[in-house]
Amino acid sequence: MVISIREIDKKNYIEVCELTSNKDGARTLDEEYICSNAMSLAESKYFSTMKPMSIYNDDDLIGFFTYEYIEKTPDLVTICRYMIDHKFLGKGLGRKSFKAILNYFKESVKVGSVELMIENENTIAKNLYTSFGFTFTGKIDRNEYYYRLDF
């Protein structure tokens, strides 16, 4: 099993849009805690600082994330969205994928800090992120709690 982070292109963008974190597998514009991947791809076309990426387990597309970088803070990226498709939940792939994302930021993007936002009710995500060392910054905006990890 090899987790890899890949660009989204004309060969895989439809498959990326078909991924969903909804437990029933229904694709919706707004999912339980995040917007759909299609919405994230659309946003990335209008906001040049947003970068959508796909997550593969060997050759199987299993997930998606979007991050944003701000020119005035070049050593920091913000994870805007992160999801594993409902078919792959509960198999340990979320933890392995998130570790691969952090390695991608350290080795390829070469930043020193990662920030993300969590709805306080999303205890699964909160437990995952804090297990990697993310800590609450004290900032809350529109029911999103900000967490940060410094490498």
Biotite code that builds the C-alpha atoms (Angstrom):
import biotite.structure as struc

atoms = struc.array([
    struc.Atom([0.000, 0.000, 0.000], chain_id="A", res_id=1, res_name="MET", atom_name="CA", element="C"),
    struc.Atom([1.503, 3.304, -1.147], chain_id="A", res_id=2, res_name="VAL", atom_name="CA", element="C"),
    struc.Atom([-0.297, 6.585, -0.491], chain_id="A", res_id=3, res_name="ILE", atom_name="CA", element="C"),
    struc.Atom([0.523, 9.302, -3.010], chain_id="A", res_id=4, res_name="SER", atom_name="CA", element="C"),
    struc.Atom([-0.503, 12.909, -3.547], chain_id="A", res_id=5, res_name="ILE", atom_name="CA", element="C"),
    struc.Atom([-1.237, 13.770, -7.180], chain_id="A", res_id=6, res_name="ARG", atom_name="CA", element="C"),
    struc.Atom([-2.290, 16.741, -9.254], chain_id="A", res_id=7, res_name="GLU", atom_name="CA", element="C"),
    struc.Atom([-5.849, 16.868, -10.516], chain_id="A", res_id=8, res_name="ILE", atom_name="CA", element="C"),
    struc.Atom([-6.038, 17.004, -14.293], chain_id="A", res_id=9, res_name="ASP", atom_name="CA", element="C"),
    struc.Atom([-8.387, 16.289, -17.189], chain_id="A", res_id=10, res_name="LYS", atom_name="CA", element="C"),
    struc.Atom([-7.876, 12.541, -16.687], chain_id="A", res_id=11, res_name="LYS", atom_name="CA", element="C"),
    struc.Atom([-9.081, 12.363, -13.074], chain_id="A", res_id=12, res_name="ASN", atom_name="CA", element="C"),
    struc.Atom([-11.188, 15.438, -12.298], chain_id="A", res_id=13, res_name="TYR", atom_name="CA", element="C"),
    struc.Atom([-14.536, 13.702, -12.910], chain_id="A", res_id=14, res_name="ILE", atom_name="CA", element="C"),
    struc.Atom([-13.578, 10.807, -10.644], chain_id="A", res_id=15, res_name="GLU", atom_name="CA", element="C"),
    struc.Atom([-12.489, 13.345, -8.000], chain_id="A", res_id=16, res_name="VAL", atom_name="CA", element="C"),
    struc.Atom([-15.906, 15.037, -8.251], chain_id="A", res_id=17, res_name="CYS", atom_name="CA", element="C"),
    struc.Atom([-17.611, 11.683, -7.706], chain_id="A", res_id=18, res_name="GLU", atom_name="CA", element="C"),
    struc.Atom([-15.925, 11.116, -4.336], chain_id="A", res_id=19, res_name="LEU", atom_name="CA", element="C"),
    struc.Atom([-18.092, 11.817, -1.285], chain_id="A", res_id=20, res_name="THR", atom_name="CA", element="C"),
    struc.Atom([-17.654, 11.675, 2.456], chain_id="A", res_id=21, res_name="SER", atom_name="CA", element="C"),
    struc.Atom([-21.414, 11.222, 2.910], chain_id="A", res_id=22, res_name="ASN", atom_name="CA", element="C"),
    struc.Atom([-21.866, 7.861, 4.609], chain_id="A", res_id=23, res_name="LYS", atom_name="CA", element="C"),
    struc.Atom([-24.760, 6.941, 2.297], chain_id="A", res_id=24, res_name="ASP", atom_name="CA", element="C"),
    struc.Atom([-22.634, 7.628, -0.792], chain_id="A", res_id=25, res_name="GLY", atom_name="CA", element="C"),
    struc.Atom([-24.969, 10.359, -2.053], chain_id="A", res_id=26, res_name="ALA", atom_name="CA", element="C"),
    struc.Atom([-23.114, 13.163, -3.814], chain_id="A", res_id=27, res_name="ARG", atom_name="CA", element="C"),
    struc.Atom([-24.314, 16.563, -2.644], chain_id="A", res_id=28, res_name="THR", atom_name="CA", element="C"),
    struc.Atom([-23.078, 20.133, -3.025], chain_id="A", res_id=29, res_name="LEU", atom_name="CA", element="C"),
    struc.Atom([-22.697, 20.471, 0.746], chain_id="A", res_id=30, res_name="ASP", atom_name="CA", element="C"),
    struc.Atom([-21.646, 17.409, 2.689], chain_id="A", res_id=31, res_name="GLU", atom_name="CA", element="C"),
    struc.Atom([-21.837, 16.946, 6.444], chain_id="A", res_id=32, res_name="GLU", atom_name="CA", element="C"),
    struc.Atom([-18.753, 19.008, 7.312], chain_id="A", res_id=33, res_name="TYR", atom_name="CA", element="C"),
    struc.Atom([-17.330, 20.191, 3.973], chain_id="A", res_id=34, res_name="ILE", atom_name="CA", element="C"),
    struc.Atom([-18.339, 21.397, 0.530], chain_id="A", res_id=35, res_name="CYS", atom_name="CA", element="C"),
    struc.Atom([-18.258, 18.899, -2.308], chain_id="A", res_id=36, res_name="SER", atom_name="CA", element="C"),
    struc.Atom([-15.091, 18.309, -4.287], chain_id="A", res_id=37, res_name="ASN", atom_name="CA", element="C"),
    struc.Atom([-16.794, 19.804, -7.352], chain_id="A", res_id=38, res_name="ALA", atom_name="CA", element="C"),
    struc.Atom([-17.344, 23.032, -5.400], chain_id="A", res_id=39, res_name="MET", atom_name="CA", element="C"),
    struc.Atom([-13.701, 23.014, -4.285], chain_id="A", res_id=40, res_name="SER", atom_name="CA", element="C"),
    struc.Atom([-12.492, 22.539, -7.870], chain_id="A", res_id=41, res_name="LEU", atom_name="CA", element="C"),
    struc.Atom([-14.704, 25.414, -9.015], chain_id="A", res_id=42, res_name="ALA", atom_name="CA", element="C"),
    struc.Atom([-13.382, 27.661, -6.225], chain_id="A", res_id=43, res_name="GLU", atom_name="CA", element="C"),
    struc.Atom([-9.801, 26.877, -7.193], chain_id="A", res_id=44, res_name="SER", atom_name="CA", element="C"),
    struc.Atom([-10.446, 28.262, -10.679], chain_id="A", res_id=45, res_name="LYS", atom_name="CA", element="C"),
    struc.Atom([-11.496, 31.625, -9.223], chain_id="A", res_id=46, res_name="TYR", atom_name="CA", element="C"),
    struc.Atom([-9.078, 31.831, -6.278], chain_id="A", res_id=47, res_name="PHE", atom_name="CA", element="C"),
    struc.Atom([-5.551, 31.395, -7.576], chain_id="A", res_id=48, res_name="SER", atom_name="CA", element="C"),
    struc.Atom([-4.114, 30.697, -4.119], chain_id="A", res_id=49, res_name="THR", atom_name="CA", element="C"),
    struc.Atom([-6.192, 27.511, -3.724], chain_id="A", res_id=50, res_name="MET", atom_name="CA", element="C"),
    struc.Atom([-4.596, 24.244, -4.817], chain_id="A", res_id=51, res_name="LYS", atom_name="CA", element="C"),
    struc.Atom([-6.755, 21.077, -5.086], chain_id="A", res_id=52, res_name="PRO", atom_name="CA", element="C"),
    struc.Atom([-4.986, 17.705, -4.899], chain_id="A", res_id=53, res_name="MET", atom_name="CA", element="C"),
    struc.Atom([-6.007, 14.054, -5.107], chain_id="A", res_id=54, res_name="SER", atom_name="CA", element="C"),
    struc.Atom([-5.007, 11.196, -2.813], chain_id="A", res_id=55, res_name="ILE", atom_name="CA", element="C"),
    struc.Atom([-4.309, 7.712, -4.156], chain_id="A", res_id=56, res_name="TYR", atom_name="CA", element="C"),
    struc.Atom([-3.738, 4.369, -2.488], chain_id="A", res_id=57, res_name="ASN", atom_name="CA", element="C"),
    struc.Atom([-1.596, 2.647, -5.097], chain_id="A", res_id=58, res_name="ASP", atom_name="CA", element="C"),
    struc.Atom([-3.693, 3.363, -8.220], chain_id="A", res_id=59, res_name="ASP", atom_name="CA", element="C"),
    struc.Atom([-7.041, 3.793, -6.440], chain_id="A", res_id=60, res_name="ASP", atom_name="CA", element="C"),
    struc.Atom([-8.347, 7.325, -5.955], chain_id="A", res_id=61, res_name="LEU", atom_name="CA", element="C"),
    struc.Atom([-9.412, 7.463, -2.302], chain_id="A", res_id=62, res_name="ILE", atom_name="CA", element="C"),
    struc.Atom([-9.524, 11.124, -1.315], chain_id="A", res_id=63, res_name="GLY", atom_name="CA", element="C"),
    struc.Atom([-9.091, 14.800, -1.926], chain_id="A", res_id=64, res_name="PHE", atom_name="CA", element="C"),
    struc.Atom([-7.798, 17.922, -0.240], chain_id="A", res_id=65, res_name="PHE", atom_name="CA", element="C"),
    struc.Atom([-7.485, 21.590, -1.037], chain_id="A", res_id=66, res_name="THR", atom_name="CA", element="C"),
    struc.Atom([-4.929, 23.886, 0.476], chain_id="A", res_id=67, res_name="TYR", atom_name="CA", element="C"),
    struc.Atom([-4.354, 27.593, 0.231], chain_id="A", res_id=68, res_name="GLU", atom_name="CA", element="C"),
    struc.Atom([-1.197, 29.631, 0.438], chain_id="A", res_id=69, res_name="TYR", atom_name="CA", element="C"),
    struc.Atom([-1.019, 33.353, 1.030], chain_id="A", res_id=70, res_name="ILE", atom_name="CA", element="C"),
    struc.Atom([1.851, 35.314, -0.498], chain_id="A", res_id=71, res_name="GLU", atom_name="CA", element="C"),
    struc.Atom([2.336, 37.446, 2.629], chain_id="A", res_id=72, res_name="LYS", atom_name="CA", element="C"),
    struc.Atom([2.833, 34.293, 4.746], chain_id="A", res_id=73, res_name="THR", atom_name="CA", element="C"),
    struc.Atom([4.902, 32.032, 2.458], chain_id="A", res_id=74, res_name="PRO", atom_name="CA", element="C"),
    struc.Atom([5.871, 29.635, 5.270], chain_id="A", res_id=75, res_name="ASP", atom_name="CA", element="C"),
    struc.Atom([2.223, 28.734, 6.022], chain_id="A", res_id=76, res_name="LEU", atom_name="CA", element="C"),
    struc.Atom([-0.451, 26.784, 4.159], chain_id="A", res_id=77, res_name="VAL", atom_name="CA", element="C"),
    struc.Atom([-4.070, 26.333, 5.175], chain_id="A", res_id=78, res_name="THR", atom_name="CA", element="C"),
    struc.Atom([-5.878, 23.060, 4.548], chain_id="A", res_id=79, res_name="ILE", atom_name="CA", element="C"),
    struc.Atom([-9.307, 24.191, 3.372], chain_id="A", res_id=80, res_name="CYS", atom_name="CA", element="C"),
    struc.Atom([-10.810, 20.763, 2.695], chain_id="A", res_id=81, res_name="ARG", atom_name="CA", element="C"),
    struc.Atom([-9.776, 17.183, 3.362], chain_id="A", res_id=82, res_name="TYR", atom_name="CA", element="C"),
    struc.Atom([-11.843, 14.093, 2.735], chain_id="A", res_id=83, res_name="MET", atom_name="CA", element="C"),
    struc.Atom([-11.646, 10.348, 2.240], chain_id="A", res_id=84, res_name="ILE", atom_name="CA", element="C"),
    struc.Atom([-14.329, 8.729, 0.092], chain_id="A", res_id=85, res_name="ASP", atom_name="CA", element="C"),
    struc.Atom([-17.039, 6.914, 2.051], chain_id="A", res_id=86, res_name="HIS", atom_name="CA", element="C"),
    struc.Atom([-15.966, 3.548, 0.574], chain_id="A", res_id=87, res_name="LYS", atom_name="CA", element="C"),
    struc.Atom([-12.564, 3.834, 2.254], chain_id="A", res_id=88, res_name="PHE", atom_name="CA", element="C"),
    struc.Atom([-13.571, 5.092, 5.706], chain_id="A", res_id=89, res_name="LEU", atom_name="CA", element="C"),
    struc.Atom([-12.685, 2.954, 8.724], chain_id="A", res_id=90, res_name="GLY", atom_name="CA", element="C"),
    struc.Atom([-9.703, 1.287, 7.038], chain_id="A", res_id=91, res_name="LYS", atom_name="CA", element="C"),
    struc.Atom([-6.900, 3.433, 8.455], chain_id="A", res_id=92, res_name="GLY", atom_name="CA", element="C"),
    struc.Atom([-6.466, 5.248, 5.151], chain_id="A", res_id=93, res_name="LEU", atom_name="CA", element="C"),
    struc.Atom([-7.468, 8.616, 6.603], chain_id="A", res_id=94, res_name="GLY", atom_name="CA", element="C"),
    struc.Atom([-4.545, 8.588, 9.034], chain_id="A", res_id=95, res_name="ARG", atom_name="CA", element="C"),
    struc.Atom([-2.090, 7.319, 6.394], chain_id="A", res_id=96, res_name="LYS", atom_name="CA", element="C"),
    struc.Atom([-3.349, 9.884, 3.881], chain_id="A", res_id=97, res_name="SER", atom_name="CA", element="C"),
    struc.Atom([-3.091, 12.752, 6.325], chain_id="A", res_id=98, res_name="PHE", atom_name="CA", element="C"),
    struc.Atom([0.471, 11.747, 7.164], chain_id="A", res_id=99, res_name="LYS", atom_name="CA", element="C"),
    struc.Atom([1.242, 11.781, 3.418], chain_id="A", res_id=100, res_name="ALA", atom_name="CA", element="C"),
    struc.Atom([-0.287, 15.267, 3.130], chain_id="A", res_id=101, res_name="ILE", atom_name="CA", element="C"),
    struc.Atom([1.907, 16.577, 5.945], chain_id="A", res_id=102, res_name="LEU", atom_name="CA", element="C"),
    struc.Atom([4.972, 15.000, 4.323], chain_id="A", res_id=103, res_name="ASN", atom_name="CA", element="C"),
    struc.Atom([3.963, 16.620, 1.020], chain_id="A", res_id=104, res_name="TYR", atom_name="CA", element="C"),
    struc.Atom([3.857, 20.029, 2.733], chain_id="A", res_id=105, res_name="PHE", atom_name="CA", element="C"),
    struc.Atom([7.254, 19.492, 4.378], chain_id="A", res_id=106, res_name="LYS", atom_name="CA", element="C"),
    struc.Atom([9.080, 17.999, 1.402], chain_id="A", res_id=107, res_name="GLU", atom_name="CA", element="C"),
    struc.Atom([7.428, 19.395, -1.741], chain_id="A", res_id=108, res_name="SER", atom_name="CA", element="C"),
    struc.Atom([5.797, 22.661, -0.708], chain_id="A", res_id=109, res_name="VAL", atom_name="CA", element="C"),
    struc.Atom([8.507, 23.317, 1.907], chain_id="A", res_id=110, res_name="LYS", atom_name="CA", element="C"),
    struc.Atom([6.498, 25.218, 4.500], chain_id="A", res_id=111, res_name="VAL", atom_name="CA", element="C"),
    struc.Atom([7.033, 25.399, 8.238], chain_id="A", res_id=112, res_name="GLY", atom_name="CA", element="C"),
    struc.Atom([3.411, 25.555, 9.388], chain_id="A", res_id=113, res_name="SER", atom_name="CA", element="C"),
    struc.Atom([0.003, 24.163, 8.483], chain_id="A", res_id=114, res_name="VAL", atom_name="CA", element="C"),
    struc.Atom([-3.311, 25.597, 9.614], chain_id="A", res_id=115, res_name="GLU", atom_name="CA", element="C"),
    struc.Atom([-6.797, 24.131, 9.331], chain_id="A", res_id=116, res_name="LEU", atom_name="CA", element="C"),
    struc.Atom([-10.303, 24.756, 10.559], chain_id="A", res_id=117, res_name="MET", atom_name="CA", element="C"),
    struc.Atom([-12.666, 22.269, 12.200], chain_id="A", res_id=118, res_name="ILE", atom_name="CA", element="C"),
    struc.Atom([-16.288, 22.485, 13.194], chain_id="A", res_id=119, res_name="GLU", atom_name="CA", element="C"),
    struc.Atom([-16.209, 21.733, 16.916], chain_id="A", res_id=120, res_name="ASN", atom_name="CA", element="C"),
    struc.Atom([-18.764, 18.925, 16.505], chain_id="A", res_id=121, res_name="GLU", atom_name="CA", element="C"),
    struc.Atom([-16.471, 17.045, 14.115], chain_id="A", res_id=122, res_name="ASN", atom_name="CA", element="C"),
    struc.Atom([-14.736, 15.031, 16.823], chain_id="A", res_id=123, res_name="THR", atom_name="CA", element="C"),
    struc.Atom([-13.328, 12.445, 14.401], chain_id="A", res_id=124, res_name="ILE", atom_name="CA", element="C"),
    struc.Atom([-11.421, 15.144, 12.494], chain_id="A", res_id=125, res_name="ALA", atom_name="CA", element="C"),
    struc.Atom([-10.378, 16.902, 15.702], chain_id="A", res_id=126, res_name="LYS", atom_name="CA", element="C"),
    struc.Atom([-8.977, 13.653, 17.131], chain_id="A", res_id=127, res_name="ASN", atom_name="CA", element="C"),
    struc.Atom([-7.105, 12.908, 13.906], chain_id="A", res_id=128, res_name="LEU", atom_name="CA", element="C"),
    struc.Atom([-5.538, 16.358, 13.632], chain_id="A", res_id=129, res_name="TYR", atom_name="CA", element="C"),
    struc.Atom([-4.571, 16.673, 17.298], chain_id="A", res_id=130, res_name="THR", atom_name="CA", element="C"),
    struc.Atom([-2.964, 13.217, 17.157], chain_id="A", res_id=131, res_name="SER", atom_name="CA", element="C"),
    struc.Atom([-0.541, 14.708, 14.610], chain_id="A", res_id=132, res_name="PHE", atom_name="CA", element="C"),
    struc.Atom([0.271, 17.621, 16.924], chain_id="A", res_id=133, res_name="GLY", atom_name="CA", element="C"),
    struc.Atom([-2.174, 20.296, 15.766], chain_id="A", res_id=134, res_name="PHE", atom_name="CA", element="C"),
    struc.Atom([-3.176, 22.633, 18.592], chain_id="A", res_id=135, res_name="THR", atom_name="CA", element="C"),
    struc.Atom([-6.086, 25.025, 18.941], chain_id="A", res_id=136, res_name="PHE", atom_name="CA", element="C"),
    struc.Atom([-4.972, 28.600, 18.231], chain_id="A", res_id=137, res_name="THR", atom_name="CA", element="C"),
    struc.Atom([-7.795, 30.242, 20.181], chain_id="A", res_id=138, res_name="GLY", atom_name="CA", element="C"),
    struc.Atom([-9.366, 31.634, 17.016], chain_id="A", res_id=139, res_name="LYS", atom_name="CA", element="C"),
    struc.Atom([-12.999, 30.812, 16.207], chain_id="A", res_id=140, res_name="ILE", atom_name="CA", element="C"),
    struc.Atom([-14.691, 32.183, 13.097], chain_id="A", res_id=141, res_name="ASP", atom_name="CA", element="C"),
    struc.Atom([-18.186, 31.193, 11.929], chain_id="A", res_id=142, res_name="ARG", atom_name="CA", element="C"),
    struc.Atom([-18.209, 28.056, 14.119], chain_id="A", res_id=143, res_name="ASN", atom_name="CA", element="C"),
    struc.Atom([-14.820, 26.963, 12.753], chain_id="A", res_id=144, res_name="GLU", atom_name="CA", element="C"),
    struc.Atom([-12.051, 26.367, 15.260], chain_id="A", res_id=145, res_name="TYR", atom_name="CA", element="C"),
    struc.Atom([-8.541, 27.100, 13.995], chain_id="A", res_id=146, res_name="TYR", atom_name="CA", element="C"),
    struc.Atom([-5.752, 24.586, 14.619], chain_id="A", res_id=147, res_name="TYR", atom_name="CA", element="C"),
    struc.Atom([-2.085, 24.869, 13.712], chain_id="A", res_id=148, res_name="ARG", atom_name="CA", element="C"),
    struc.Atom([0.954, 22.629, 13.417], chain_id="A", res_id=149, res_name="LEU", atom_name="CA", element="C"),
    struc.Atom([4.502, 23.964, 13.265], chain_id="A", res_id=150, res_name="ASP", atom_name="CA", element="C"),
    struc.Atom([7.073, 21.568, 11.814], chain_id="A", res_id=151, res_name="PHE", atom_name="CA", element="C"),
])
